[in-house]
């Protein structure tokens, strides 16, 4: 019977290194802004469905 090769730590090390880096070039959006945009879009869709039924 073959021995079980446990390589969990080595495979997760690359992911940890990937998520450990911070990218300062990306767009920064606060969580409150994302929730606000989601609420506004939901209200617009509901109003559009009410005003313009198919």
Rosetta blueprint (number, residue, H / E / L):
1 X L
2 X L
3 X L
4 X L
5 X L
6 X L
7 X L
8 X H
9 X H
10 X H
11 X H
12 X H
13 X H
14 X H
15 X H
16 X H
17 X H
18 X H
19 X H
20 X H
21 X L
22 X L
23 X L
24 X L
25 X L
26 X L
27 X L
28 X L
29 X L
30 X L
31 X H
32 X H
33 X H
34 X H
35 X H
36 X H
37 X H
38 X H
39 X H
40 X H
41 X H
42 X H
43 X H
44 X H
45 X H
46 X H
47 X H
48 X H
49 X H
50 X H
51 X H
52 X L
53 X L
54 X L
